Amino acid sequence: MRVVIVGGGFAGIAAKSKYPNAILIDRSEYFLMTPKIVHTLADGESALVYRKPDIVAEVVNIKFNEKKIITNKGEISYDKLIISLGYSQDLSKIKGANEHVMKLESFEDAIKMHNEIEKARTLIVIGGGDLGVEVVGSTIELVSKIKRKGKERVILINRGARILPHMPPQISLKAENILAELGVEVILDASVEEIRGKTVITSKGEFSGDHIFYAGGIKGSNFLTNLKLSLKDGKINVNEDLSSVDYKDVYGAGVCASTFYPSNAEISMQSGVHAILNAIEGRDEKFKPMPLGDIVDIDNNFMGVFMGLPVRGNFAKLLKRIALAKVYYTINKVNFYNKNLKI
């Protein structure tokens, strides 16, 4: 049985690591370590890690009825298919967002944003989740390194009553206090109604900045809209066992699948393993994520949640390092099992 994995992000590498006989296709030999991308913003550090797919090619279409994947280098057939194509920023709900905001979808985006932050005097960040909070922390870190004269302004706009709403309230409050101490203006309970040029129009007034960064929500890869698959909120519509509602031999894994679980690296890797086990074993077991930890870094202040409990300081920092080490270990396994195939 030929199992093909399209997309070598967190879910894809986990699936390949679990079932080395699978064929992993990705357009790049490098893996974007998204938990480290905030360091790119702060000091230009690379967040790319060498990760060798079995086939390096650009997928241009998938013919599901024929069970064929069309790439820029030829076609490959499959018996079971895992689609793990990652995410894109969901700008559809805010008028003017497509034209006026910076996104963080690639390493190139991070480098561009790093360069823009170096020049900007005012930065507005929309979204108080993990990404938005860490972007603000990285911005403050970069500004402090530059030591510019004059006052920089960083504004964080959050739709809800507290930032990091998925974490315990005491962590949210601690994060808000740290941001306030760093001089960040945190605007809570403010829904963004429109972005007009360099101005963000919200339910609590208008805010203008040199650059506007969006971290308010994600959807599946834009490529999914080219496929003949049912989508839900921009993601592959899947059953509880992660199989597509359209094709039983196709599975969605990671943030491109329309499931109830949070969009972080840990859960994405778990979903990749679950999807490929269901595929190769012909089972239909429901995916039940087991979140262990979620740690954010705000200007070298580590905090978050571990097994449902709030954590801070060195222990939280250690947990983040352990999570990164697990990803590096999985990437090394993928490289070891690489088949270096040609189409």
RACORNOR-V49072 format. One record per residue. N is the residue number from 1. SS is DSSP state (~ for helix, > for strand, _ for the rest). PHI is phi in whole degrees, -180 to 180 (999 if undefined). NEAR is the number of other C-alpha atoms within 10 Angstrom. Layout:
# RACORNOR-V49072
N;SS;PHI;NEAR
N;SS;PHI;NEAR
This chain:
# RACORNOR-V49072
1;_;999;9
2;_;-97;12
3;>;-109;23
4;>;-117;26
5;>;-112;29
6;>;-103;24
7;_;109;24
8;_;-107;29
9;_;-82;28
10;~;-60;30
11;~;-67;33
12;~;-65;33
13;~;-70;29
14;~;-67;26
15;~;-64;30
16;~;-64;30
17;~;-63;22
18;~;-74;18
19;_;-132;17
20;_;-59;18
21;_;-72;15
22;_;-66;25
23;>;-105;23
24;>;-98;27
25;>;-114;24
26;>;-151;23
27;_;-79;16
28;_;-131;17
29;_;-88;18
30;>;-121;16
31;>;-102;20
32;>;-87;20
33;_;-82;20
34;~;-59;20
35;~;-64;19
36;~;-101;14
37;~;-69;26
38;~;-68;26
39;~;-71;22
40;~;-63;23
41;~;-64;29
42;~;-77;27
43;~;-141;16
44;_;80;17
45;_;-63;14
46;_;-70;17
47;_;-110;19
48;>;-96;17
49;>;-127;13
50;>;-65;14
51;_;-142;24
52;_;-96;24
53;_;-69;30
54;_;-68;23
55;>;-131;21
56;>;-96;20
57;_;-162;20
58;_;-93;17
59;>;-79;19
60;>;-108;14
61;>;-167;17
62;>;-133;19
63;>;-97;12
64;_;-67;18
65;_;-67;8
66;_;-97;9
67;_;55;16
68;>;-131;16
69;>;-105;20
70;>;-100;17
71;>;-121;18
72;_;-73;13
73;_;-120;14
74;>;134;13
75;>;-111;13
76;>;-141;15
77;>;-92;17
78;_;-145;20
79;_;-98;14
80;>;-131;21
81;>;-129;28
82;>;-110;29
83;>;-103;24
84;_;-138;29
85;_;-93;26
86;_;77;25
87;>;-128;22
88;>;-141;20
89;>;-70;19
90;_;-92;21
91;_;-102;19
92;_;-69;12
93;_;-93;13
94;_;-122;14
95;>;-61;15
96;_;87;16
97;~;-66;21
98;~;-57;16
99;~;-88;11
100;~;-125;18
101;_;-112;21
102;>;-91;20
103;_;-118;20
104;_;-129;21
105;_;-113;17
106;_;-148;16
107;~;-65;19
108;~;-62;11
109;~;-60;16
110;~;-66;24
111;~;-64;20
112;~;-61;17
113;~;-67;21
114;~;-57;21
115;~;-67;15
116;~;-71;16
117;~;-63;21
118;~;-59;16
119;~;-99;13
120;_;-77;15
121;_;-102;17
122;>;-134;17
123;>;-123;23
124;>;-110;24
125;>;-115;26
126;>;-102;26
127;_;117;24
128;_;-108;28
129;_;-84;20
130;~;-54;22
131;~;-64;24
132;~;-61;23
133;~;-66;25
134;~;-71;22
135;~;-62;25
136;~;-62;27
137;~;-61;26
138;~;-66;25
139;~;-62;25
140;~;-62;22
141;~;-63;19
142;~;-67;21
143;~;-61;18
144;~;-67;12
145;~;-73;12
146;~;-71;10
147;_;55;8
148;_;-75;12
149;_;-82;6
150;_;99;7
151;_;-104;10
152;_;-88;15
153;>;-122;16
154;>;-121;23
155;>;-121;20
156;>;-111;22
157;>;-106;28
158;_;-125;24
159;_;-69;18
160;_;-89;15
161;_;-79;12
162;_;-150;20
163;_;-77;27
164;_;47;24
165;_;-66;14
166;_;-83;15
167;_;-105;21
168;_;-57;15
169;~;-54;14
170;~;-67;12
171;~;-73;21
172;~;-58;19
173;~;-65;14
174;~;-63;13
175;~;-62;23
176;~;-62;20
177;~;-65;14
178;~;-64;15
179;~;-62;21
180;~;-63;12
181;~;-64;10
182;_;-82;16
183;_;92;15
184;_;-80;19
185;>;-90;16
186;>;-100;18
187;>;-106;20
188;_;-101;17
189;_;54;15
190;_;-121;17
191;_;-86;19
192;>;-83;22
193;>;-98;15
194;>;-166;17
195;>;-118;22
196;>;-122;16
197;_;66;16
198;_;-105;16
199;>;-120;17
200;>;-101;24
201;>;-99;18
202;>;-125;18
203;_;-70;12
204;_;-117;13
205;>;115;10
206;>;-108;14
207;>;-133;17
208;>;-115;17
209;_;-153;18
210;_;-67;16
211;>;-142;21
212;>;-123;24
213;>;-110;21
214;>;-105;23
215;_;-136;25
216;_;-94;21
217;_;159;18
218;>;-130;20
219;>;-137;22
220;>;-72;25
221;_;-54;20
222;~;-60;16
223;~;-62;13
224;~;-60;18
225;~;-68;14
226;~;-85;10
227;_;-97;14
228;_;-88;13
229;_;-131;17
230;_;-73;16
231;>;-114;19
232;>;-135;15
233;_;55;13
234;_;79;21
235;>;-123;24
236;>;-63;31
237;_;-76;22
238;>;-119;24
239;_;-79;19
240;_;-66;16
241;_;-92;20
242;_;78;30
243;>;-77;25
244;>;-64;23
245;_;-71;16
246;_;-96;16
247;_;-135;15
248;_;-68;16
249;_;-93;19
250;>;-120;23
251;>;-126;29
252;>;-108;30
253;_;-140;34
254;~;81;32
255;~;-73;29
256;~;-85;30
257;>;-103;32
258;_;-85;23
259;_;-116;22
260;_;-85;9
261;_;-82;17
262;_;-68;14
263;_;-94;18
264;_;-128;16
265;~;-62;21
266;~;-60;23
267;~;-71;23
268;~;-61;26
269;~;-65;23
270;~;-61;21
271;~;-68;30
272;~;-62;29
273;~;-64;23
274;~;-64;25
275;~;-62;30
276;~;-74;29
277;~;-68;17
278;~;-62;19
279;~;-67;23
280;~;-79;16
281;~;-99;8
282;_;65;12
283;_;-101;11
284;_;-131;17
285;_;-70;13
286;_;-68;14
287;_;-82;18
288;_;-123;14
289;_;-63;16
290;_;-124;11
291;_;-68;16
292;_;-100;14
293;>;-148;19
294;>;-148;23
295;>;-120;23
296;>;-115;24
297;>;-119;23
298;>;-112;23
299;_;51;20
300;_;69;13
301;>;-106;15
302;>;-97;20
303;>;-160;26
304;>;164;28
305;>;-135;21
306;>;-137;18
307;_;53;11
308;_;85;13
309;>;-110;12
310;>;-70;18
311;>;-136;22
312;>;-148;17
313;~;74;13
314;~;-64;12
315;~;-66;13
316;~;-63;23
317;~;-62;19
318;~;-63;13
319;~;-61;21
320;~;-65;20
321;~;-66;12
322;~;-64;12
323;~;-62;17
324;~;-66;17
325;~;-62;12
326;~;-64;12
327;~;-66;18
328;~;-60;16
329;~;-62;11
330;~;-65;21
331;~;-62;24
332;~;-63;17
333;~;-65;18
334;~;-61;26
335;~;-65;19
336;~;-67;13
337;_;-86;19
338;_;-56;20
339;_;-97;17
340;_;50;13
341;_;-87;12
342;_;-115;11
343;_;-92;11
